[in-house]
Amino acid sequence: MEASESGAAFKKETVFKLLSLYFKDVKTKVSNDAVVLMAEMLKIFVKEAAIRASKQAHTEDLDCVQVEHFEKILPQLLLDF
């Protein structure tokens, strides 16, 4: 992730490579705007996952977020996105 005005962000090159991995046709192209939009979406997704996992840990009266907290919030998070 790279620093930006609003905190951390995913590198455009990384997002482009991730998107390209799943294209079946090698002629498929991705615009710069699409990469920027997808990077912003990933940033929001990761922030939301961290917030929800933190809330889950808090409801269990724990100060530290564990993998189990993330696993508990994951199904609803994926449905919401």
Secondary structure, 3 states (H helix, E strand, C coil): CEEECCEEECCHHHHHHHHHHCCCCCCCCCCHHHHHHHHHHHHHHHHHHHHHHHHHHHHCCCCCCCHHHHHHHHHHHHHHC
